Amino acid sequence: MADRYLHLTGTAPGRFLTRRLGLPQPVPLRRWTLETPHLDGPLLHLTAGASAVPGAAEVLAGAGLPLVERTDRPAAIVLDATGVATAAGLGDVHAALHPVVRSLAPGGRIVVLGTAPSPDDHHQAAAQQALEGFVRSLGKEIGRGSTVQLVRIPVGGTAQAAGSTLRFLLSPRSAYVSGQVIELTTAASDPATPDPAASAPVTDPAAPLAGRTALVTGAARGIGAAVASVLARDGARVIALDVPQAREDLERTADRLGATALPLDITAPDAADRIAAAAPDGLGVLVHNAGITRDRRLANMPADRWASVVDVNLDSVLRTTDELLKAGAITRGGRIVATASIAGIAGNNGQTNYAASKAGIIGLVRSPGPRAAAEHGVTVNAVAPGFIETKMTAAVPFLIREAGRRMNSLSQGGLPVDVAEAVAWFAQPASSAVNGQVLRVCGQSLLGA
């Protein structure tokens, strides 16, 4: 559904009126296209603190932007603050960014590199945790369609593990991601049996998923169809799964992408067996996107409405994931990506069942993520969408819909492709250091942390 307010603020009279009334002034976001794969302008690399993460300059040089140490109009800024270890050292963060933050181009990117707070050094822990509050606050005030993130690199680690993450965050693919903290791991699997995808060369950067089979549940329409489309764009052989009742839309989506349609109720007892049979060579990517809502306040919610949401959104995800991992149907170096929601983080009136199921997805990611990596060489992550422009949100009453659009740092709703781009980043072979993460794709919604 068209965002008429966003269009209005793009006109001279609209800008004048909204400015006089003190209303939000969203900037149209620049998203990835074949014609515009990169931001326009140079990447400014700065350092705060006494030391810097090894290899940062080399990794940033591969982000697709000219790397400079000084410029009047950067498209992106990366501040290496891994060496900040005291409260006084935070002054170096201010000194580095204060002179340049206003010069950031509209739709620009700021990425702060930090490291994990130390359990043994409370001064370092305080300084590094302070970066989180700094980044979240700067994301709320930066404006003009720009975004700010914090990437934590393991203590003693190098920037190499952050390569895919920085390429994603410093590109148009991350247009609706802001105020996020991403913690990288030292390894995605047991060193004795390493993740083969982590070291395998990418023969075609435009098709990082070439040779991999990806299955997407709930793929007939909306976010699921967008995920299937982006994974296919990135070279994956896609199996699109949805309930038999959505067969017509499912087959239309599959035909458009050259994918395989798999009409299947994900809650069926034999769902995992049928998924494995559809991918006899194994799955390289498994995306749990299927989900339903049955909204009502708890006092008015019958047991069947509660059970159906938990069964589809959570129990089927747990069950199929366990069975597919146990059967070895997800190949070593594989990626599991589940769909949570900001409702699972912040809660939502009338959605106790939905919020519980999506919070459960976050538990799925945080608990078995390290174990799945160690035992199977598989990473487990989740996206948590905010207000995304779909047919479902188009049916929301006008005032509630407008509140959902404006109550974030970018003052607009996201698109299904924004969620899909985040899933595709998780799915990349080069993202083996990204594990157990929940990425909010919400424009830094005011709801939740």
N, C-alpha and C positions, 0 to 999 in steps of 0.2 A: 504494500500500500504506500502511495506517495506521501512523503513528509512535506506538507505544504508550508509549514512554518520554516523548515530548513530552506525551502525555495525562497520564501519571503525575505529572509535575512540575507540572501544573496543579491538582493536588489538594493539600489541606493536609498529609495524611500523606506524600505524595510529595515535597513541598517540604522537609518536616522531614528525611526520610530522606536525600535527595540532598545537603542542606546539611551534615548531620552527616558524611556520607561524602566530602564534597569533590568531588562529581560535577557535571557540567555541568547548568545549570538554564536550558534554552531557554525563551524566551517566544514564544507563538504570534504569528506575524507578521500585521500588518494589511495586507491587499492591497486593490487598487482594486475597488470595486463601484459600481453606480449610486447606492446609498444612502450610500456612504462614499467620495466621490471625493477628499476632502481629509483631511489630518491634523486632529486636534482641538486647537485652541489657536493662540496667536499665533506669529509669526515674529520673532525677536529679531535685529536688524541691528547688528553691532559693527564697529569699525574698529581695526586695528593698523598702526602706521607713520605716516609723515608725510603720506601722501596716500592717496586712494581712487580706485577706478576710476570714471570718469564714467558717470552714468546708472544706477548700481546700485540706488538706492532706487526709481526708476521701474520698473525691470524686476522687482524683488522684489515690488512692489505688485501685479503681475499673476500672482503664484505661487499665488493662491487662499487665502492666509492673511493675517489681520490683521497689518500691519507695525507693530512697536513698537520703541522704543529701550530699554525697561526692562520686565521682567515677572518674576514669581516662578515661573512654570511654563511655559516656552516649549515648543511642539511642535517647533520647529526653530530653529537658530541659523546665521546666515551671518556669517562673519568675513572682512572684506575685509583681506587681508594683502598686497595688491599693492604697497603702499608700503614693505614691509620690505626693506631693502637692505643691512643689516649684521648681523653676528652679535649685536651688542648689541641690535639692533632686534627680535630674536626674543623678547626679554623682554616686548615689547608683546603678543605672541601669548599668552604665559603670563598676563600681567596681564588680558587681555580674557576668556579662557575659564576660568581657574581659579575665579573666584567663581561662575560660572553652570553649569558642566558638570554638577554634581550635581543641579541643578534641572530638567534636561531631562526631559521626560515620557517614559515608556516608549514604545518604538517611535518615538522622535524622530529628527531628522536634524540633523547638523552638516555644513555645507559651508564649506570654506575657499577663498577666492578668492586665487589667486596669479598669477604671470606667468612667462613663460619665462626660465630662467636666461640671463644675458647672456654671450656669448662674449668681450666686451670689458671686463667688470667682474667680477673674480673675487670681490669682496666681495658684490655683489648675487647672483651665481650661487650662492655658497655658502649665502646666507641663503634664497634661493628653493628650492634643492634640499633644504635642511633641512626645509622644510614637508612634503615627501613622507614623510620618515621620521617626522615628527610625526604626520601624518594616519594613516599605516598603524599606528602604535603606539596612537594613541587609539582607532582602530577595534577593536583587539583587547581593550581594557580597558573600553570604554564600557558594554557589557552591556545587558540589558533590552530586547533587540530593536532597539536603536538603531544607526544607521550613520553613517559619517564618510567624506567624499570631499574631494578637492582638484580644483578647476577652474582651469586656467591660461588666462588671457586674454592675447592677444597684446600685446606692449609697445606702448603708445600706443593700444590699442584701447579700445572702450567695452563696457559690460555688455550692450548690445543683442544682440550675437552669442551671448550666453550664455542668452538667454531660454528656449528650448526645453529646454536642459540643466538649468537651475535648476528649471523647472516639473516635469521628470521626477524629479530627485533629491530635491525637497522634497515629493514626493507618495507615496501608498501604492504607486504603480507600481514603485518602486525598492526594494521590501522586501528583496530578496535580493542587493542590490549594496552592498558596503562596502569601504573601504580602497582605492578606485580613484582614479587620476589621469587626468583628461580634459584634453587639450590642444586648445584651439580654434584655428582658423585665421583669418586675416584675410579670406579670400574663398574661395569654392568654385569659382571659375572665372575665366577671363580677363576683366578689366574691360571689354574691348571687346565681349565677348559674355557678359554676366552671367547667372547662374542665375535664370531667371524665377520659380522657386518661392520663392526667398528673399524677394522683395519682394511676392509675390502675397498679397493679404489672405485670411485664413481666414474664410470666410463662416459656418461653423458650428464652433465650438471642439470640439464633441463629435464631429465627423466631419472631422478635419484631412486625411484622405486622400480625401475625396470627389472624384470625377472622375478618379481615378488607377486604373490597372490594376496589380495586384500578382501576381506569380507566385511560388509557394512550392514548392520541390522537397522530396521526402520528406514530403508533407503528409497521408499517409493516416492517420497515428496519432502519438501521442506529442508531442514538441516541435513537429514540423512542423504537426500539426493545430491545436495551440494558437496557433502563429504565424498561421496562416490565419484562425483565429477572431478574434484580436485585430485583425488588419488589416481584416477585414470589419466588425468593430464600429466601427472608426475611419473607415468610409465607403468603403474601397477595393472595387473590383470584383476578386474573387480568382479566379485560375486555380490550382487545386490539382494538382500533378504528383506522380506516384509510378510505380513500376514496374508493368507490367501484372499481375504476380502479386498485387499488392495492390489490384486493381481494386475488389473488393467494399468494402473499408474506405475506399478513396479516394472512391468514389461516395457512400458514406454520409456522409462528412465534407462533401463538396461539396453534397449535398442539404440538409444541416443549415444550411449557411451561405449558401445561394443562390449558390454558386460554380460554376465550370466545372471539371469533372474532365478531366485530361489524362493518360491512362495512357501513360507513355513512360519508357524506360530512358535516363537522363541520359547514359550512356556511348555511346549510339548515335551513329554518324558524322553523322547528319542532325538531331541533337537541337536544335541552335541554329535550324535552318531551321524545324522544326516548332513550336518555341516562338514564333518570330517570326510564324508563320502564325496561331497561336492568339491573338495580340494585334496585329491589323492596324493599330491606332491607336498602337501603341508601348507599351512597359512603363514605368510610372513607378517601380515598385519590383520588384527582383529579389532574392529571398532564396534563397541556396544553403544548404539545410538537409540534403539527402540525405547519408547516410553509413552505413558499415557497419564492423563489427569482425570480425577474424579473428585472435584472440589466440593467441600462442604465443611462447615465448622464441626469440630469433634462431637459436640453435643447432638448434632443432627446427622452424623455419618453412620450409616449401617455397616455392619461387619463386612459385607460383600464388597462395598466400595473401597474400604481400607485394604482388604486382602488382594483385590485385583491390581491395585497400583503397586503394592509391595512385591507382588509376584512378577509382574512384567518388568518393573524398573530396577529391582534389586535381586530378588531370589533367582530369577532366570539368568542374570548376569553371573552371580556367584556359581551357580550350578554348571553352566556351560563352560565357564572359564576353568573351573576345577577339572572337569572331565576332559576338556581339550588338552590341558597341560599334562594331565596324567597319561593320556593316550599318545603324547608326543605329536599331536596334530598341529601344534604351533612350532615352527622350526626354530632352531637355536639362532639367536640374533633377531628373533621376532619382536613385534611390538603390539601391546594391548593398550587400547585407548578407550576409556569409558566416558559417558556423558553424565556429569553431575549437573548442578544448577546453583545459582546464587541463593535460591530458596533453601537449599541444603546447608548453606552457610549462615544466612541471616534469618531464615524462617519467613513464613508468609501467611497472612490471615486466610483461613479457610483451606489451607493446604498442609495440614499436619501429616497426612499420608504421603503426599508427594515430597515434602521436605524431609521426612524421615527416610524415604527411599533414596533420595539424592545425597543426603548426609551419609547414608550407608555406602554409597559409591565411593565417597571420600575415604571411608574406613577401608574399603577394598584396596584402594590405591596405596594407602600408607602402610598397611600391615603386610600384605604379601609381596609388595613391590620389591624390596630387597631380597626376599626369599626366592621369588620367581627368577630374579636375575642370577642368584647364586646357583640354584638348582637346575634351571632350564635355559639360562642365557637370554631371558625375555624381560623386557622392561614393561612396567605398568604405570600409566599416567591417566589423567582425566582433564577434560575441559569443563568449565563451569560457566555456561552462557548466562548473560543477563537478558536485557530486553532486546530480542532479535525480531526483525520485521518478517513475520510469516503470516499465513492465513489465520493461524490461531490468535496471534496478537492483533490482527486486523479486526477480529470480532470482539475485542475488548471494548467496553464503553469509552467514549471519546476522552473524557477527563482523566480516567485512569490510564488510558493509552498515552496521552500527552505527558502525564507525570512520569510514566515509565521511560519515555524517550528523553526527557530533560534531566532526570535525576542521576546524572553521571557527569564526569569531568569533560566529556566531549559533547554533552547536551544534545544527543541524538541516539536513535536506535541503531543497533548493529544489523548486519545482513548475514544470512546463512553462510555465505562464503567466508566471513570472518572466522566463524567456528571451524569451517573446513580447513582453512589455512593453518590454524593451530594444530589440528589433528594431523595434517600432512607433515608438519615440523616434528611432532612426536614420532611419526612413523618412519622418518628417515633413518637409514643405516648409520649415518654420522651422529645421530642423537643418542648414542648408547650411554652417555654420561647423564642423560636426563631421565630420572627414574623416581617414582613415588611423588610426582609433582601434580598439583591441582592448579591449572591455569584458568583464571577468570577472564572470560572474553565478554566484557561488560562495559567497556569504556570507563572503567573505574567507577562503578556504581556507588552511590552514596549508601547503599544497603550493605551491611556486613563489613568485614575487615578487608 
